[in-house]
């Protein structure tokens, strides 16, 4: 198959007075950004009028991401490299690979101290780290932030693409202020960027039906963060880790079907801050009234956007999760809207000891909801014959591993319905089409790992089941390893990662000396490497000390001391190992002040009970 062409490229030129980006529609026009301090001034101008001096730098760019405001002023972020994901429905989808930041103001005199320059270097590195998640996508000519159903609803028909974009998934909207202020004049330079996953599975066939799958997981940008630093809802009803997943079937006869699901943190005020304990305690910092108000806003927004909403709650019906689940059910009951209901299915209890077939209980439990919600269908003629009337809103505690398993089951069922083959599916975990199953399961595994990396720093758990439909020993061992990685990342890394998201999304703008001090505090914080180094030195020192002291201590007690150094070291090592094991157990299970002192916490926007 021939390689796909890249997106339309524009020439960016940097002169002493302007940064210019050429127009693709009018060769004699360009977007001109004046190179001066303060707020960026962007306007459409004749190229000959602003290119009055030799270009100091020339780049070919794929899109304008927007402006970031740091200590040295504004920086223009532009994508200089992207990779084609695939082509379907007449559009090519691209993953951004390289994004460069160009300082807007000319000259090197910025009035910053050496410490402030070091802060600036860190800020630039933090923004670069977010881009290096390689989770940003564009699709020229396609409304990448919108589902097929929203695209077909004729909202703002004829308006520029950026005006039709769904703000929840328009990740660079907050960086485009200088262009948005100019309105449609700058429309051709405004490219909505989606974050999450775009995945294409071409040339599938089941029972003579041929189709491609276009798969989206759109992460919302209103409440973004890391696993234990970002839970629950905010006052506006925005929840952590909210993702809209859409599975589009582009049938080879020209028709299109689409099935949408959503996931998100339980929409209450709840926190779970780390302090080196393996599973931190869930707390409820707000009153029931305050939490109910935020819950109601979230529910109203979901119903307004999607219609009927069935919340599939997969958390455990024991310990802290029991209290959280009961509050979820109580808030839904107080809401009193039958369009937003909660179904509680204890995933771990039902599927214990490899009883994955019990997931059929869940399918039966929500079968009537599934039928009434339906799916979106547009005929080859363009006529819409069916609208999706509602969605499943699935959650577990992290909205990752259990959630992904269940969403893949719903998506498989929706696919069979859209293909008219549901009567041939006798098992909710499989279909009688092996070639389809292999690629379908791989697609959902890619989705699980992508969303897991963005929220926890590791790939998802239970992906052996997602990929094969079976739980394996190798998969269980892999889950154990990833759980250990999550523990250390969540405790020793995620505070700095949260700072990166807060800076990237404009929740924090570097200005005052106090804020810069917070950044330096974060930079001097315990890191995994320094923690392991200190732990190793402590372990070695205690072993040597006990190996030296133990003979004298045993002699004073009338005991015979080991005569050789190796014996002393062995005994000392065993004692220290025992002490370390007990201390580690107490730390993992109960947590102590030591744990609170070494965890990585956000510093740019410190977490509080209200965040």
C-alpha positions in Angstrom: 0.0 0.0 0.0 1.3 3.4 -0.9 2.5 5.7 1.9 0.0 8.3 3.0 0.9 11.9 2.3 1.4 14.2 5.2 -0.9 17.1 6.2 -0.8 20.3 4.1 2.4 22.0 5.2 2.9 25.8 5.7 6.1 27.8 5.7 6.9 29.6 8.9 9.5 32.4 8.7 11.1 34.2 11.6 12.4 37.7 10.8 13.6 40.5 13.1 10.1 42.0 13.3 7.6 39.2 12.6 6.9 35.5 12.7 4.9 34.7 9.6 3.0 31.6 8.6 1.8 31.4 5.0 -1.8 31.0 3.9 -2.7 27.9 1.8 -5.7 29.6 0.4 -4.2 33.0 -0.6 -0.5 32.9 -1.7 -0.1 36.6 -1.1 -1.4 36.5 2.5 0.1 35.3 5.8 -0.5 35.2 9.5 1.8 37.8 11.0 2.8 37.7 14.7 4.6 40.8 15.8 7.9 40.0 17.7 7.4 42.1 20.8 7.0 41.6 24.5 3.5 41.3 26.0 0.4 39.6 24.6 1.0 38.2 21.1 -0.4 40.4 18.3 -1.6 38.2 15.4 -3.2 39.4 12.3 -3.6 38.5 8.6 -1.4 40.6 6.4 0.1 40.8 3.0 3.3 38.9 2.9 5.1 41.6 1.1 4.2 44.1 3.7 5.7 42.2 6.7 8.5 40.2 5.1 10.8 43.3 4.8 13.9 41.7 6.1 15.8 38.4 5.6 14.4 35.4 7.5 16.5 34.3 10.4 14.8 30.9 10.5 12.4 29.0 8.2 10.4 25.9 9.2 7.8 23.8 7.5 4.9 23.1 9.9 1.9 20.9 10.0 -0.2 23.1 12.3 -0.2 25.9 14.9 -0.8 24.5 18.4 -0.9 27.9 20.1 0.8 30.1 22.6 2.4 29.3 26.0 3.1 32.2 28.4 6.3 31.7 30.5 8.8 33.9 32.2 10.4 35.2 29.0 7.0 36.0 27.5 5.0 34.1 24.9 6.2 31.1 22.9 4.5 29.9 19.7 4.1 26.1 19.6 4.0 24.6 16.1 3.9 21.0 15.0 6.9 20.3 12.7 6.4 16.6 12.3 3.5 14.2 12.3 2.8 10.6 11.4 -0.2 9.3 9.4 -2.3 6.9 11.5 -4.4 6.0 8.4 -7.1 7.2 6.1 -10.8 6.5 6.3 -14.0 8.4 5.4 -12.1 10.6 3.1 -9.8 12.0 5.8 -6.3 11.2 6.9 -5.5 11.2 10.6 -2.2 12.3 12.0 -0.4 11.9 15.3 1.8 14.9 16.3 5.4 13.7 16.6 7.5 16.9 17.1 6.3 20.2 18.4 8.7 23.2 18.7 8.4 26.3 20.8 9.5 29.6 19.3 9.9 32.6 21.5 7.8 35.5 20.2 9.7 38.5 21.5 12.9 39.3 19.6 16.3 39.7 21.3 18.0 38.0 24.2 17.6 40.8 26.8 14.8 39.4 29.1 15.8 40.8 32.5 15.8 37.4 34.1 18.1 36.3 36.9 20.1 33.1 36.5 17.7 31.3 38.8 14.8 32.5 36.7 16.5 31.3 33.5 16.9 27.9 35.1 13.2 28.0 36.0 12.4 28.8 32.4 14.4 25.9 31.2 12.4 23.6 33.5 9.1 25.1 32.3 10.1 24.4 28.7 11.1 20.9 29.6 7.7 20.3 31.3 5.8 21.4 28.2 8.0 19.2 26.0 7.3 16.2 28.3 3.6 16.5 27.7 4.1 16.6 23.9 6.3 13.6 24.2 3.3 11.5 25.4 2.6 11.4 21.6 -1.1 11.5 22.3 -2.1 14.5 20.2 -3.9 14.1 16.9 -5.2 16.3 14.0 -7.3 15.5 11.0 -7.5 18.2 8.3 -11.1 18.3 6.9 -12.5 16.1 9.7 -14.1 17.2 12.9 -11.9 15.2 15.1 -13.4 16.4 18.4 -16.9 15.4 17.4 -18.7 12.1 17.1 -20.4 11.1 13.9 -23.7 11.9 15.5 -22.7 15.4 16.5 -21.2 16.0 13.0 -24.5 14.9 11.4 -26.7 17.1 13.6 -25.9 20.2 11.5 -24.8 22.3 14.5 -23.5 25.7 13.2 -23.7 24.5 9.6 -21.4 26.4 7.4 -19.3 27.8 10.3 -15.5 27.2 10.4 -14.3 23.9 11.8 -13.0 25.4 15.0 -16.4 26.9 15.8 -18.0 23.5 15.5 -15.4 21.7 17.6 -16.4 20.3 21.0 -14.6 22.4 23.6 -14.3 19.4 25.9 -11.9 17.7 23.6 -10.3 20.8 21.9 -7.0 20.6 23.7 -5.4 23.7 22.2 -8.4 26.1 22.5 -6.9 27.8 25.6 -3.6 28.5 23.7 -5.2 30.2 20.6 -6.6 33.4 22.2 -4.8 35.8 19.9 -6.2 34.0 16.8 -9.7 33.4 18.2 -10.0 37.1 19.0 -9.6 37.8 15.2 -12.5 35.3 14.5 -13.0 33.8 11.1 -10.2 36.0 9.6 -7.7 33.5 11.2 -9.8 30.4 10.7 -7.5 28.6 8.3 -4.6 28.8 10.9 -6.8 27.3 13.7 -6.5 23.5 13.9 -8.4 21.8 16.7 -6.1 19.2 18.4 -7.5 16.2 20.1 -5.7 14.2 22.9 -6.1 10.5 23.6 -6.1 7.9 20.9 -7.0 7.6 17.2 -6.7 4.0 15.9 -7.7 2.6 12.5 -8.3 -1.0 11.7 -8.8 -1.4 7.9 -10.3 -4.1 5.7 -12.3 -6.2 8.2 -14.9 -8.8 7.0 -17.5 -10.7 8.9 -20.0 -13.0 7.2 -19.6 -11.0 3.9 -19.9 -7.6 5.5 -16.7 -5.5 4.8 -15.8 -2.4 6.8 -13.0 -0.4 8.4 -13.0 0.7 12.1 -12.1 4.2 13.0 -11.6 4.3 16.8 -11.4 7.4 19.0 -10.8 7.8 22.7 -11.1 11.6 23.3 -9.8 12.8 26.7 -11.5 15.8 28.1 -9.2 18.7 29.0 -11.3 20.3 31.8 -10.0 18.1 34.7 -6.8 16.4 33.8 -4.3 14.9 36.2 -2.6 11.9 37.6 -4.2 9.0 39.3 -4.2 9.9 43.0 -3.9 13.7 42.5 -7.0 14.0 40.4 -10.1 12.2 41.6 -13.9 12.9 41.5 -15.5 16.1 40.4 -14.9 19.9 40.5 -17.6 22.5 41.3 -18.7 22.6 37.7 -19.3 18.9 37.4 -16.1 18.2 35.4 -14.8 14.8 36.4 -11.3 13.3 36.4 -10.2 11.0 33.6 -13.3 11.7 31.5 -13.0 10.0 28.1 -15.5 9.7 25.2 -14.8 6.5 23.2 -16.3 6.2 19.8 -16.1 3.2 17.5 -17.0 4.1 13.9 -17.7 1.4 11.3 -17.1 2.8 7.8 -18.9 0.2 5.7 -17.6 -0.5 2.2 -21.1 0.1 0.8 -20.7 3.8 1.9 -22.8 3.7 5.0 -21.5 4.6 8.5 -22.4 3.4 11.9 -21.1 4.7 15.2 -21.3 3.7 18.9 -20.3 6.0 21.7 -19.5 5.2 25.3 -18.1 7.4 28.1 -16.0 6.9 31.2 -15.1 9.1 34.1 -14.4 9.3 37.8 -17.3 8.9 40.2 -18.8 12.5 40.1 -18.6 13.2 43.9 -16.0 15.2 45.9 -13.6 12.5 47.0 -9.8 12.3 47.4 -7.2 9.6 47.7 -3.8 11.3 48.3 -0.6 9.3 48.4 1.7 8.8 51.3 3.6 5.6 50.3 0.7 3.4 51.4 -0.2 0.9 48.7 -3.8 1.9 48.5 -4.5 5.3 50.1 -7.7 5.8 52.0 -10.6 7.4 50.3 -11.9 10.5 51.9 -14.9 12.7 51.4 -13.9 16.3 52.1 -17.2 18.1 51.1 -20.6 18.1 52.6 -23.4 16.1 51.0 -25.0 19.3 49.8 -21.9 20.6 48.1 -21.2 17.2 46.5 -24.8 16.8 45.4 -24.7 20.2 43.6 -21.6 19.2 41.6 -23.1 15.7 40.9 -26.3 17.3 39.6 -24.3 19.5 37.2 -22.4 16.5 35.8 -25.5 14.4 35.4 -27.4 17.3 33.7 -24.5 17.9 31.3 -24.3 14.1 30.4 -28.0 13.9 29.8 -28.1 17.1 27.7 -25.2 15.9 25.5 -26.0 12.1 25.2 -29.6 11.5 26.2 -30.2 8.6 28.6 -27.2 7.7 30.7 -26.7 4.3 32.4 -23.8 4.4 34.9 -22.2 1.0 35.2 -20.3 1.1 38.5 -17.7 -1.6 38.7 -16.1 -0.9 42.1 -15.9 -3.4 45.0 -18.7 -3.7 47.5 -16.4 -3.7 50.4 -13.9 -1.4 52.3 -13.5 2.1 51.1 -15.0 1.4 47.7 -18.2 0.3 49.4 -18.6 3.7 51.0 -17.8 5.4 47.7 -20.3 3.3 45.8 -23.1 3.9 48.4 -22.6 7.6 48.1 -22.7 7.4 44.3 -26.1 5.5 44.5 -27.4 7.9 47.1 -26.6 11.0 45.0 -28.2 9.4 41.9 -31.3 8.7 44.0 -31.5 12.3 45.2 -31.1 13.5 41.7 -34.4 11.9 40.9 -33.9 11.7 37.1 -34.6 8.3 35.6 -32.5 9.3 32.6 -29.4 9.1 34.8 -29.3 5.8 36.7 -26.7 3.7 38.4 -26.1 -0.1 38.0 -23.6 -1.5 40.5 -21.8 -4.6 39.3 -18.9 -5.8 41.6 -16.5 -6.8 38.9 -13.8 -8.3 41.2 -16.4 -10.4 43.2 -18.3 -11.6 40.2 -15.1 -12.5 38.2 -13.1 -13.9 41.0 -11.2 -17.2 40.3 -11.3 -16.6 36.6 -15.1 -16.6 36.3 -15.1 -14.2 33.4 -18.3 -15.8 32.0 -20.1 -13.9 34.8 -19.8 -10.8 32.7 -22.8 -12.1 30.9 -24.7 -11.2 34.1 -23.9 -7.6 33.5 -24.9 -7.7 29.8 -28.2 -9.2 30.8 -28.6 -6.6 33.6 -28.4 -3.7 31.1 -29.8 -5.5 28.0 -32.9 -3.3 27.9 -30.8 -0.1 28.2 -28.6 -1.3 25.3 -31.6 -1.9 23.1 -33.3 1.4 23.8 -30.1 3.4 23.4 -29.3 1.9 20.0 -26.5 3.3 17.8 -26.0 5.9 15.1 -26.5 4.9 11.4 -26.1 7.1 8.3 -26.9 5.5 5.0 -24.7 5.8 1.9 -27.1 8.5 0.6 -26.3 10.7 3.6 -29.7 10.1 5.3 -29.6 9.4 9.0 -31.8 6.4 9.7 -30.9 5.9 13.4 -29.7 8.2 16.2 -28.0 6.9 19.4 -30.4 7.7 22.2 -28.1 7.3 25.2 -24.7 6.0 26.5 -23.2 3.8 29.0 -21.1 5.7 31.5 -18.7 3.1 32.9 -16.4 3.5 35.9 -14.2 1.7 38.3 -11.9 3.5 40.8 -9.4 4.5 38.1 -11.7 4.1 35.1 -9.1 2.0 33.4 -8.6 -1.7 33.7 -12.1 -3.0 34.7 -13.7 -0.2 32.7 -11.8 -1.2 29.6 -12.8 -4.8 29.8 -16.5 -3.9 30.1 -16.5 -1.2 27.4 -14.9 -3.7 25.0 -17.8 -6.1 25.7 -20.4 -3.4 25.0 -18.5 -2.3 21.8 -18.3 -5.9 20.5 -22.0 -6.3 21.1 -22.7 -3.0 19.3 -20.6 -4.1 16.4 -22.6 -7.3 16.0 -25.9 -5.3 16.2 -24.7 -2.8 13.5 -23.7 -5.7 11.2 -27.0 -7.6 11.8 -25.1 -10.5 13.3 -26.1 -10.4 17.0 -28.0 -13.7 16.7 -24.7 -15.4 15.8 -22.9 -14.1 19.0 -23.5 -16.7 21.7 -20.7 -15.6 24.0 -20.4 -12.0 25.2 -16.6 -12.4 25.3 -16.2 -13.5 21.7 -17.7 -13.7 18.2 -17.6 -16.6 15.8 -15.2 -14.6 13.5 -11.6 -15.3 14.6 -9.9 -12.8 12.2 -12.2 -10.0 13.4 -11.7 -11.0 17.1 -7.9 -10.8 16.8 -7.9 -7.3 15.5 -10.8 -6.1 17.6 -9.1 -7.3 20.8 -5.8 -5.8 19.8 -7.5 -2.4 19.2 -9.0 -2.4 22.6 -5.7 -3.5 24.2 -4.0 -0.5 22.5 -6.7 1.7 23.9 -6.3 0.3 27.4 -2.5 0.8 27.4 -2.8 4.4 26.0 -5.3 5.6 28.6 -3.4 3.7 31.4 -0.1 5.5 30.5 -1.7 8.9 30.5 -3.4 8.5 33.9 -1.1 6.1 35.9 2.2 6.1 34.0 1.9 2.4 33.0 0.0 0.4 30.6 -3.3 -1.1 31.7 -3.9 -4.2 33.8 -5.9 -7.2 32.6 -4.8 -6.7 29.0 -4.2 -10.4 28.5 -7.9 -10.8 28.9 -8.7 -7.9 26.6 -6.3 -9.3 24.0 -7.2 -13.0 24.2 -10.5 -13.3 26.1 -8.6 -15.4 28.7 -6.7 -14.7 32.0 -3.2 -16.2 31.9 -0.4 -16.7 34.3 1.9 -14.5 32.2 -0.8 -11.9 32.2 -1.2 -12.1 36.0 2.6 -11.7 36.4 2.6 -8.8 34.1 -0.2 -7.2 36.1 1.9 -7.6 39.2 4.9 -5.9 37.7 2.8 -3.0 36.4 1.2 -2.7 39.8 4.6 -2.3 41.4 5.6 0.3 38.8 2.4 2.2 39.4 3.1 2.2 43.1 6.5 3.9 42.7 5.4 6.2 39.9 2.2 7.4 41.7 4.2 8.0 44.9 7.5 9.3 43.7 6.9 10.8 40.2 3.3 11.9 39.8 3.5 15.2 41.7 5.9 16.5 39.0 3.7 15.0 36.2 0.7 16.8 37.7 2.7 20.0 37.6 3.3 19.4 33.9 -0.4 19.1 33.2 -1.2 22.2 35.2 1.3 24.3 33.3 0.4 22.9 29.9 -3.4 23.5 30.4 -2.9 27.0 31.6 -4.0 26.4 35.2 -0.7 27.9 36.3 1.1 30.8 34.6 4.6 31.6 35.7 4.8 35.1 37.1 5.7 35.7 40.7 8.9 34.9 42.6 6.8 32.9 45.0 5.6 30.6 42.2 9.2 30.2 40.9 10.2 29.2 44.4 7.6 26.5 44.3 9.1 25.1 41.1 12.5 25.0 42.7 11.0 23.2 45.6 9.6 20.6 43.3 13.0 20.3 41.5 14.7 19.5 44.8 12.1 16.9 45.9 12.8 13.3 46.4 13.1 11.3 43.2 12.9 7.5 42.7 16.7 7.4 42.1 17.6 9.4 45.2 15.1 7.4 47.3 16.5 4.0 46.2 20.1 5.4 46.7 19.3 6.4 50.2 17.6 3.2 50.9 20.5 1.2 49.6 23.0 3.2 51.8 20.8 2.7 54.8 20.5 -1.0 54.2 24.3 -1.4 53.6 25.1 0.7 56.7 22.8 -1.2 59.0 24.2 -4.6 57.7 27.8 -3.5 58.4 26.9 -2.0 61.8 25.1 -5.2 63.0 27.8 -7.4 61.6 30.3 -5.4 63.7 28.2 -5.0 66.9 26.4 -8.4 66.9 29.4 -10.4 68.1 29.9 -8.1 71.2 26.2 -8.1 71.9 26.0 -11.9 71.8 29.1 -12.4 73.9 27.6 -10.1 76.6 24.6 -12.3 76.7 26.7 -15.4 77.1 26.0 -16.6 73.5 28.7 -17.9 71.1 29.3 -15.3 68.4 30.0 -16.2 64.8 33.7 -16.4 64.2 34.0 -15.5 60.6 33.1 -12.2 58.9 30.9 -13.9 56.4 28.8 -15.4 59.2 28.5 -12.0 60.9 27.5 -10.4 57.7 24.9 -13.1 57.0 23.4 -12.7 60.5 23.4 -8.9 60.2 21.9 -9.1 56.8 19.1 -11.3 57.9 18.3 -9.0 60.9 18.2 -5.9 58.7 16.2 -7.8 56.1 13.6 -8.7 58.7 13.5 -5.1 60.0 13.1 -3.8 56.5 10.4 -6.3 55.6 8.4 -5.3 58.7 8.9 -1.6 58.1 7.9 -2.0 54.5 4.7 -4.0 55.4 3.7 -1.3 57.9 4.4 1.4 55.4 2.4 -0.2 52.6 -0.5 -1.1 54.8 -0.8 1.7 57.2 1.5 4.6 56.1 3.6 6.7 58.5 5.1 10.2 58.6 8.1 8.9 56.7 5.9 8.1 53.7 4.3 11.6 53.7 7.8 13.2 53.7 9.1 11.5 50.6 6.1 11.4 48.2 6.0 13.6 45.2 3.2 16.2 45.5 2.2 18.9 43.0 3.7 22.3 43.7 2.5 24.6 41.0 -1.2 24.1 41.9 -1.0 22.3 45.3 -3.8 19.8 45.7 -6.4 20.6 48.3 -9.7 19.0 49.3 -11.5 21.3 46.8 -9.3 20.5 43.8 
